[in-house]
Amino acid sequence: MENSEKLKNSKEVIAYLAECFPLCFIAEGEAKPLKIGIFQDLAERMTDDPKVSKTLLRTALRQYTSSWRYLHGLKAGMSRVDLDGNACGELTQEHIDHARQALKESKEKVFGPRKEKPAGKKPRPRVKKVDPAKLTVEQNVKVLLGKSPVPATIKEVTRDDVQVELKTGMSVRVKFEHIVL
């Protein structure tokens, strides 16, 4: 008996379409440009398919055609394909330009904030190696806590580390490499 359970999301529908129409839809890699009006062809062919509703089919098709891999595949000289993989018209420059712009805008939404650097961000301080023999109790130093140097006073120097008191009054034991003079 065939499994006719309804598909629940766009990802499942796209995988199902790739299974039913492998010459048109692909699950991985650069997607082929689809025939304009392919939704109508899909709706007609899948009328009796209990797994897919028209609403979910439309949503999945919209997700598929706005994906980066689909938009990336829209290039000059490429032919659109129908459900059976037959060529049905070349891409117009207008459609290629639209795809490039959509891809650019989508990537800017994802990567845009990462590229911008906050104004006034200070560069990381250069850390000089500290000679433990030159550290003394009550000496004022800076301690690297995370990426920021914090003012502190040395309270104890041991063979392995240094105990400092931060300006907040908190005592911290740190390794020599975290001390900045």
C-alpha positions as CSV (number, residue, x, y, z in Angstrom):
1,M,0.0,0.0,0.0
2,E,1.4,3.4,-1.0
3,N,2.0,6.1,1.7
4,S,-0.4,8.9,1.0
5,E,0.2,11.0,4.1
6,K,-0.1,14.7,3.5
7,L,3.1,16.7,3.2
8,K,3.5,19.2,6.0
9,N,5.9,21.9,4.8
10,S,7.6,23.4,1.8
11,K,10.8,21.5,2.3
12,E,8.9,18.2,2.1
13,V,7.0,19.4,-1.0
14,I,10.2,20.4,-2.8
15,A,11.7,17.0,-2.1
16,Y,8.5,15.4,-3.3
17,L,8.5,17.5,-6.5
18,A,12.2,16.6,-7.1
19,E,11.1,12.9,-6.8
20,C,8.1,13.3,-9.1
21,F,9.7,15.6,-11.7
22,P,13.5,15.0,-11.5
23,L,14.1,16.6,-14.9
24,C,12.6,19.9,-13.6
25,F,13.2,20.1,-9.9
26,I,16.3,19.2,-8.0
27,A,16.9,18.8,-4.3
28,E,20.6,19.8,-4.3
29,G,22.9,21.9,-6.5
30,E,22.1,24.7,-9.0
31,A,18.4,24.7,-9.9
32,K,17.2,25.0,-13.5
33,P,15.1,28.0,-14.5
34,L,11.4,27.0,-14.5
35,K,8.8,27.6,-17.2
36,I,6.7,30.7,-16.6
37,G,3.3,29.5,-15.4
38,I,4.6,26.2,-14.1
39,F,2.3,26.4,-11.1
40,Q,-0.7,25.8,-13.4
41,D,1.0,22.7,-14.9
42,L,1.8,21.4,-11.4
43,A,-1.7,22.0,-10.2
44,E,-3.2,20.1,-13.2
45,R,-0.8,17.2,-12.9
46,M,-1.2,16.9,-9.1
47,T,-5.0,17.4,-8.9
48,D,-5.5,13.8,-7.7
49,D,-2.4,13.7,-5.5
50,P,-3.6,13.5,-1.9
51,K,-0.1,14.4,-0.6
52,V,-0.1,18.1,-1.7
53,S,-2.5,20.9,-1.3
54,K,-2.6,23.8,-3.8
55,T,-1.8,26.3,-1.0
56,L,1.3,24.4,0.1
57,L,2.3,23.8,-3.5
58,R,2.2,27.5,-4.2
59,T,4.2,28.3,-1.0
60,A,6.8,25.7,-1.8
61,L,7.2,26.9,-5.4
62,R,7.6,30.5,-4.1
63,Q,10.3,29.3,-1.7
64,Y,12.1,27.2,-4.4
65,T,12.2,30.1,-6.9
66,S,13.4,32.6,-4.3
67,S,16.2,30.4,-3.0
68,W,19.8,31.4,-3.6
69,R,20.6,28.3,-5.6
70,Y,17.6,28.9,-7.9
71,L,18.4,32.6,-8.4
72,H,22.1,31.8,-8.9
73,G,21.1,29.4,-11.7
74,L,19.4,32.1,-13.8
75,K,22.1,33.0,-16.3
76,A,22.3,34.2,-19.9
77,G,21.9,31.4,-22.4
78,M,19.9,29.1,-20.0
79,S,16.6,27.7,-21.1
80,R,13.6,27.4,-18.9
81,V,12.2,23.9,-18.4
82,D,8.8,22.4,-18.1
83,L,7.8,19.6,-15.7
84,D,9.3,17.0,-18.1
85,G,12.6,18.8,-18.5
86,N,11.8,20.1,-22.0
87,A,13.3,23.5,-23.0
88,C,10.5,26.1,-23.3
89,G,12.1,29.5,-23.9
90,E,15.3,31.2,-23.0
91,L,15.7,33.5,-20.1
92,T,15.3,37.2,-20.9
93,Q,17.9,39.8,-19.7
94,E,15.1,41.4,-17.6
95,H,14.6,38.1,-15.7
96,I,18.3,37.6,-15.2
97,D,18.7,41.2,-13.9
98,H,15.7,40.7,-11.6
99,A,17.3,37.4,-10.2
100,R,20.7,39.1,-9.6
101,Q,19.0,41.9,-7.8
102,A,16.9,39.6,-5.7
103,L,19.9,37.5,-4.8
104,K,21.9,40.6,-3.9
105,E,19.2,41.9,-1.7
106,S,18.7,38.6,0.0
107,K,22.4,38.2,0.7
108,E,22.6,41.8,2.1
109,K,19.8,40.9,4.5
110,V,21.8,38.0,5.8
111,F,25.4,39.3,5.6
112,G,24.8,43.1,5.7
113,P,25.1,43.6,9.5
114,R,28.3,41.5,9.7
115,K,30.1,43.7,7.2
116,E,29.4,46.9,9.0
117,K,31.9,47.7,11.8
118,P,30.6,49.8,14.7
119,A,31.9,53.3,14.6
120,G,34.5,54.2,17.2
121,K,35.5,50.6,17.9
122,K,39.0,50.6,19.5
123,P,41.7,48.3,18.2
124,R,42.8,45.5,20.5
125,P,45.7,46.6,22.7
126,R,49.1,45.1,21.8
127,V,50.1,42.7,24.5
128,K,53.7,42.8,25.7
129,K,55.2,39.7,27.4
130,V,55.5,40.4,31.1
131,D,58.6,39.4,33.0
132,P,57.2,37.9,36.2
133,A,60.4,38.9,38.0
134,K,59.6,42.6,37.4
135,L,56.1,42.4,38.9
136,T,55.7,43.8,42.5
137,V,52.9,43.9,45.0
138,E,50.8,47.2,44.8
139,Q,52.0,47.8,41.2
140,N,49.3,49.2,39.0
141,V,48.7,47.2,35.8
142,K,46.0,46.4,33.3
143,V,44.5,42.9,33.1
144,L,43.0,41.5,29.9
145,L,39.5,40.3,30.8
146,G,38.0,39.0,27.6
147,K,39.3,41.5,24.9
148,S,39.4,44.6,27.1
149,P,42.2,45.7,29.4
150,V,40.9,46.6,32.9
151,P,42.9,48.6,35.5
152,A,44.1,46.6,38.5
153,T,46.6,46.5,41.4
154,I,48.8,43.5,42.0
155,K,48.1,41.9,45.4
156,E,50.3,38.7,45.2
157,V,52.8,37.3,42.7
158,T,53.3,33.5,42.7
159,R,55.3,31.1,40.6
160,D,52.4,30.4,38.3
161,D,50.1,33.4,38.4
162,V,49.2,36.8,39.8
163,Q,46.4,37.8,42.1
164,V,45.1,41.3,41.3
165,E,42.4,43.6,42.7
166,L,40.3,45.3,40.1
167,K,39.1,48.9,40.6
168,T,35.7,47.4,41.4
169,G,37.2,45.7,44.5
170,M,37.0,42.2,43.1
171,S,40.0,40.0,43.4
172,V,41.0,37.8,40.5
173,R,43.9,35.3,39.9
174,V,45.3,35.6,36.4
175,K,48.1,34.1,34.3
176,F,51.1,36.3,33.5
177,E,50.1,36.5,29.8
178,H,46.9,38.4,30.8
179,I,48.9,41.2,32.5
180,V,49.5,44.4,30.3
181,L,52.0,47.0,31.5
